[in-house]
Every structure is written in structure tokens, then in C-alpha cells.
Amino acid sequence: MFPVIVALLFAGPQLALWYFAREAADAAAQAGARAGSVLEAPGGVGQEAADDYLARLGTGAITRYSVSEQTTGTTVSVHVSADVPNVIPLPGFSPTVEVTVVRGRERFTTPDSP
């Protein structure tokens, strides 16, 4: 019974850390997609914005992360993958979060070129 109680005691803080890390990764991906969708934004600016966001956040909620950006003619996609600190002492348990945000790129059109 004791291992079950200990697991339940650690489950709350672990869930809180996972939720905070997911929200931070989502906010970083949103910031990156927003920066990358601006009219005539240079390539890689979305990845740089997401990296800056996570760097300012610190290392408490996210231990390691990676950011990637993919740009097409009409969309920009920013993907953030992050490791969450592990509170529960279970072998093989390593919580992670992955968030992808896709946003349309700004562009001006005319009646002749939609």
C-alpha cells in the first residue's frame, strides 16, 4: 500500500510540472508562429522567437527543448519538443511535451492575384 500512496503523492506535482511545461511550450510555439507569419519575415525568425521565449523562461519547468520551423508559401509551422523534470521515481518514466502551431503567412493580394 505504501508504494501506491507515494506514487499518488508525487503524481500531483508531476502533473503540475507537465501542465506548466506544456503551456510554456505552447506559448513559445505561438510566439514563434506569430513572428514567422509577418509579411516578408526572414526564414528562421519563428524558431529564433520561440528559442528566445523559452530561454527567458529559465530551466525550472523545462529541462531540455528543441524548436523547429517549417515555412511554405502560405503557412509557417513551429514545433516545440521539451523534456519535463521528473518527480516520480519510476524507471523508464521521462515525461515530455510536444506542441505544433501552424499559422497562415501574411500576404497582400489584389483582384488580379488572389
N, C-alpha and C positions, 0 to 999 in steps of 0.2 A: 504494500500500500504506500510505503514511503516514496518509492520512485515515481509513482503516479502523482503524488502531491507535489513533489519537487518539480516535475515537468509542468504541472499546472501553474505553479508559482512563477516559473520562467517564461511561460507562454505569453502572458500579458505584456511584459516588457519587450519580448521578441516581436510580437505583433505590432506594438507601437513603433519600434525601430523600423520595421519593414514598411509600415504605412508612411512614416515620415520620409524615408528614403524614396519611396515611390512618388510621393508628392514633390519632392525636390527634383527628382529625375524628370517628372512631367513638366515642372516649371522651367527647367533648363531646356528641355526639348521645345517647349513653346517659345521661349526666348530666341532659341536658335532658328526655328522656323520663321518667326516674325522678322528677324534680321535678314535671313536669306531670301525672303519673299519681296523685299523692297525693290522697286524698279531699278534695273541695272546694277544690282548688288554683285560684287565680285564673288567668284567661286570660293568656298571655304569660310565665308563670313558667318554662316549659320553655325558651323562647327566651332568656330572661334568664340561666338557669343555663348554657346552652351558650355564650352570649357571654362570661360570666364565666370559664368554663373556658378558652376559647381566649385570652382577654385575659391570664390568668395564665401561659399557656404562653409568650407572647412572640411575636416576629415572625421568629424564626430558621427555623423549619420551615414556616411558613405565611405567605405574604406578604400575602394578602388573603382574606377569608372572608365568607360571608353565612349567616345562620341563619334558618330559618322554622319556624313551629309551626302545626299544624292539629289542632284538637280536635273530636271528635264526642262523643256521649253515652257511648260505651263505650271509645274509644281516644284516644290522643294520639300524634301523629307529629311528629318533629323531623327536619328536613332540613338538613344542613351541606354547603355547597359551598365549596371552598378552592382557592387557587392555590398551586402548589409552586414554590419557587425553581428557576430554570432554570440548569443547569450545562452542558448540551450546546449549543454554539453553532450550532444549525440554524435557518434561517429558518422561521417559522410553527410552531415547536415550543413549546408552552406547556402543561406538564403540570398537570392539575387532579385533584382527588378530589371525589367526591360520595358522601355516606353518608346513608341514611334509616333511622331507628329508629322502629318502631311498638310501642307498649306499651299494654296494657289499663289503663283507669282503675279505681281502687279505688272500690268501692261496696258498701254493705251491702244485703243482700236478706233478705226474710222468706219464709216459705212462701206468703204471700198475694201477694207481689210479687217474682217471681224476677228 
